């Protein structure tokens, strides 16, 4: 069998001085080579239960400047499929999700639908909402686009294509089964030593056992989600994630242990790990 991996791009990367070392042309070449090895389907089957309790909001409004791909990263194809499609398919395969709202620039909604949604056999209803100037405005726009009330709202980054239906389902059930908490954040304990830095000089080394890496989806009871966003808008508060808005009004949010490979596609160097993880996952499902 011929070695199809010959000629793949190899680039030395300095993560401190060069945040995105690969050029768009190098990324295109790398992914084209990978896509020719395997044009995969996700093997996920969409399903909606009779009385779903959860609405999914997929935030896909970022321009992806750091990713440096014309057209952004949401439509960037991995294994022959847009990144956004992989994310949406995971929620489509969760029976307790009754609707998926994709939040993206209004002028690109038709393009996103044509390239990332229409070619694939989604079962869950999919709506679109216009993105805002900042992420939390986009999430609120997605929430306000819901045609009916749901018990739980799950907010997910469209550029996290490695999320699985199993993690989403477990997180929903964990929130439902624990009435003393208001939200769930998927993430994992920090495995790296953390440094507090000022002007690149280390000021302190905190105990990493107290730190988790926050990912998405982040799930909340609808009532407190609405109150948290209204409070933030009224006060002019801009949080770093959805959970920070709920936390600031006294909400109790628990961490839910998810896989470390649920990374966000942010810079060109993220393409390789995402392709490798998706390829392994597809191969397992085909066995």
C-alpha positions, 0 to 999 in steps of 0.5 A: 500500500502506498504511503499517502502521508508523504509530503505532508507539511512540517513546520517548526512552531514557536508558540511564544513568538508565532501564534499561528505559524502555518500559512493558509496555503499550508493549512489547505494543503495539509487538510486536502491531503488528509481529506483524500485519505478518508472522506468520512461520514460521522455515522451519527443518526439524528433523533428527537424524543416526543418531549425534548427538554433542551434547546441547543444554541451553537455560537458560530459568529466569530470571524476566526482571524487567528485561524487565518482561513478565508471565510472563517473556520465554521465552514472549514472542512475536516474529513470532507465535512464543515467544522460546524456540521460536526458540531451540529450533528452531535446535538442532532443525535441527542434525543432530548435536544428539541431544536438547534439554533445556529448563531452566525452573521445574518448576511452569511446565514444562507451560505452556512445553511447551504454548505453546512446544513442542507447537504446532511440528513438532520432530524432536529429542527434547525433555526438561525439567529444573527450574531452580535458584536460580542459572544454573549450578545450572540448567545442571547440572540440565539436564546431569544430566537427560540419559538418555545420554552425549554427546561434547559439551554445548552450553549456550544462553540461551533468550532468545537467539532469533537463534542460527542452525543454521549457527553451532551446527554450525560451533562443534560441528565446530570443537570436534571438529576441535581436540583441544587445546581443551576448549570453545568460546564463541560471541561476537565481538570488542569493537567498543566502547571499554571503560572501567574505572570506579569510582563512575562515574569512569573509572579506566582505558581498556584495549586493546579488542583483547584483549576479546571479548563472550561469548554462547551457545551455549557448548560443552564436552567432556562430561568436563571440563564434568562436572568443572568443575561438580562442582568449582564446587559443591564449592568454592561457586564461582559463575561468570558463565558456563559457560566461567568454570567450565571455565577455573578448573580449567585448561580451554582454551576458545576463542572462536568468532566469531559474529554480533553480532546474537545478542543476549539479550532482556533489556530491552524496548528489545531487542525492536525489534532482535530483531524486525528481525533475525528479519524479515530472516532469514525474508525471506531464507529465503523467497527 
